[in-house]
Amino acid sequence: MGFFDAIKICFVKYVDFTGRASRPEFWYFVLFVLIAELCLLVAYRPLGIAFVIACILPRLAVAVRRLHDIDRSGWWIFIAAIPLIGWIALLIWYCQPGHEYANRFGDPPLPALPS
């Protein structure tokens, strides 16, 4: 999966909390949002704030789908409420490879086809 494919998939599934998201899909989207937010906040703060708000749901959705890929419930996202320990646990889970077989959240994510 390429950078632009991951961004496209995440915005198409911006409120889809079902299914699974591969590691590249998750991390490319995180990288895109981080770079875009920084650039927009530096260039024109109100536009940057609007972008941050607009990306809340897509960020949550891809994070939940990423947890599904390692066969964890999306409710584990709330472990982030525990400072440091929760953040480290989520980071470790986000870095783990997904299951290569179907789990209770569906089939493995398919690689994006070349355009």
N, C-alpha and C positions, 0 to 999 in steps of 0.2 A: 504494500500500500504506500502510495506516495503522499507527499506533503499536502498537495491541493486536493487529492481524493479524500483524505482524512477530514479536511476542513469542510468540504462539500457534504460528506456524509453526516458530520456532526450538526451542521446547520439544517440539513433535510430532516434529521431525526431530533430536532431541538427540544421536543417535549416527549420523546419516546423513551420511557423508563423500562421498557421490556427488551429482551434480547441481550446480546453480548457485544462488547467492543474490544478489539484487539489492542495490544500494547502500542503499535505504531499509530493507530487511530487516536488513542487517548493522548499520547505524548506529543504528536504533531499538533493536535488541537490546543493543548496546553501551551506549547511554544508559540503558536500563532496568536493566541489570545494575549499572552504576556507581552509579546513584541508590539502588537497593535495597541494595547492599552498604554504601554509606555510612550509610544510615539504620539498617540492622540492626546494623552494627558500633558505632554510637553508642548505640543503644537497648539492645542486649543482645549483648555481644561473642561469647559462644558460638554464638548463633543466626546472627550475621553470619559467623562462621568456617565454620559448617556450610553456609551459603548459598554462600560463595565456593567451597568444595569441590564442592558440588552443581552449580555452573555451569561447572566446568572443561571437561567434555566438550561441552556445548552451545556454549560459546565457541569451542573448537577446531573443532567441526564447521561452524559458520557462517563462521568465518575461512577454512577450506579451501574451502567452497562459494563464498565470495566470490572467492577466487583462481581458482577454476574459471571464474567468470563473465568474467574478463578473459583466459581461455585460458592460465592458468599452472597448473602442477602444484601439488597441495596440499603437496608436500614443500618448497616454497619457504617454508613457515611457519617452518622451522628457520633461516632467515636472521636471525631475531630473536635468535639466539644471539650474533650480532656486535653488540656494544653500539653504540648510536647510529646507525651506518651501516645496520645491518639494520632497525632500528626505523623509520628514515626511509624506507627502500625500501618496507617493508610499508605504511606510512601512505600513501605516494604511490599504491601499487597499490590499496589499499582505496578511495581517492578516485576512481579512474579509472572512467569509465562502462563498463558491460559490453558485450559484443558483442551486436548486435541480431539476429544470425543464430545458427544452431546451430553449435556448435564441438565439439571432441572430447569434451567433458564433457556434452553434451546440448543440448536446446533452451533458448532463453532462459526465465528464470523468468516465469511468468504473473502478472499483477497479481491481487491478492486480490479476490474478488468481494464486494460489499457484503452484509453479513449481514442 
